């Protein structure tokens, strides 16, 4: 993919110290753009050695959002929440993101590249997918030039889902899946998503892109592949979805985390993470997992633990 040439333009990324935002920021720096991030996280050490200026992601102060976005050409939005919690909700994330889009318009941002999800739908009973659909609708109505990227499952060094599947395969003698595991998904490498984002930022036309990897797995097949890649193949046991949820809830109690939610199980089984379009990512999960077999799943990655660290 041909990326934009260096221009020195100012670009903004929400959550550049996080997961996908970090890869997008690196790509932008590599092509010569200046980068700021809107974030409430200040990691130590700084992964960018001071090259990315951090400004508060102040949803409660719209005027501060406008000031933070002054002079920005392109905003890359990765902000979202994985599940509803006492400290954050999908509904809250929707309202926060609408404030961000409005601030971008008021600040004169030229274009917004927004990370959504495959198969969003206003009619979905799953708040993750209906919320993403609502935000796509809001961005399309904003008058801003936009690109919407719809990724499926992401994988990479800082990943949670794929890493924790590998951790469970290393830790337990068998792996439980909801139902028969025949539902499909198309994991995309996080840096491939970042490349798509930077390419989209350089364009002018409004665009919606399914960000999917080159391999299509059944869920059972993906777990099997990961187990083989890390040298820990395990028997895969099909269980009722409710039993898998309660097993995950019990494990979450022990780990002080949310391992899996009912809506996540429903989304998987509804094939929300599969689309019938050509792949837009190049990196194969099977090859990446084999190359990182010595590290993948060595430690459990906690979603809530990361949030607690950012808050601290």
Buried (B, 14 or more C-beta within 10 A) or exposed (E): EEBBEEEEBBBBBBBBBBBBBBBBBBBBBEBEBBBBBBBEBEBEEEEBEEEBBBBBBBBEEBEBBBBBBEEBBBBBBBBBBBBBBEEBBBBBBBBBBBBBBBBBBBBEBBBBBBBBBBBBEEEBEBBBBBBBBBBBEBBBEBEBBBBBBBBBBBBBEBBBBBBBBBBBBBBEEEBBBBBEBEBBBBBBBBBBBBBBBBBBBBBEEEBBBBBBBBBBBBBBBBBBBBBBBBEBBBEBEEBEBEEBBEBBBEBBEEBEBBBBBBBBBBBBBBBBBBBEEEBBBEBBBBEBBBEBBEEBBEEBBBBBBBBEEBEE
